[in-house]
Amino acid sequence: MDSSIAELEHCATRVWVSGRIVFVELTDGRQIGFPAARFKLLRDASEEQLRQVTLRANGTALRWEELDEDISVSGIVEGHFQLPLPMAA
């Protein structure tokens, strides 16, 4: 792999869900959270299904096996979401 590409790839050391927010901790110590509602399959998932997230591909991807959903950590860091932020009530 080209070293310039490797430098752009973000990696997570852990992932967890609190309520309907998915959090990742990056190797540089930053913690980033996003609403599950930003992704179609996660928006409709139960809270139990959301909590079943795991890290894959050496920390570069999030995986929800039951939902058959994969999201790249780099995409999250760069703000690439499927859906806009839901309107506040």
N, C-alpha and C positions, 0 to 999 in steps of 0.2 A: 504494500500500500504506500502511496505517495505520502511523504511526511507532511506536506501542506494540507492534505485532506485529513490526515489523522489529527492535526492540530485543531481542526474545525469541529471534530466530533466530540460532543459533550457526553460525559459518563456520570451515572448516578451510583452512589454507594448504598442507598436505601430508598424505599418507596413505602408510603402509608396513606391511608384514607381517614379523614376526620369529617364526619357528616357527609356532605356531598362534594367535598374538596379533596383532590388528589395532590399529594405533596411528594416531591423528590428532593433528596439531598445530593448535591453534586460533589465530585471529588475535590473541588476547590473550597468546599464548605458552605456554599450558598444553598439556601433552601427556597424552592419555588413551588407555589401551589396554583392550581387552576380548578375552576368549577367543572364537575363532570358534565354539566349541561353544554360544554363547548364541543362535545363529540356526540354524534348521533347515537351510537350504541351505548355509550356510557350514560347519556341523558335518560334513557329508558330503563337502565339497569336498577335492580334492587340494591339497597345498601349492602346486603350480604354479598351480592355479586361484585360490587365495587371493591369491597375489602379483599377480594381474592386476587389482587394484583401481585405480580412478581416481576423481578428484574430479569432480563434475558440479554443475550449477546454481549456478555462482559459489561453489563450496566448501561448499554446504549439504547435499550428498548424496554418499554413496559408491556406486559402481557397479561391479558385476561383470558384464560383458557376457556372457561365456560361461555364467554361472549364471543370468542374467536376474534379478539381485537388486539392489535399491536399498535403502539404509538412510539415514535422515536423520541428519545430524550432531547436530541438536538432540535427537533421540531417544536417541542414545548419551550425550550429556552429561546428560540427565535420567534416565538409567538404565532406559529402556524396551527390554527385551529379550524375545524370544519364549520363551526357555527359562531355567530356573534354572541357577545355577552348578553345574557337574558336581562330584560328590563327589570329594574327594582320594583317591588310592589308598593 
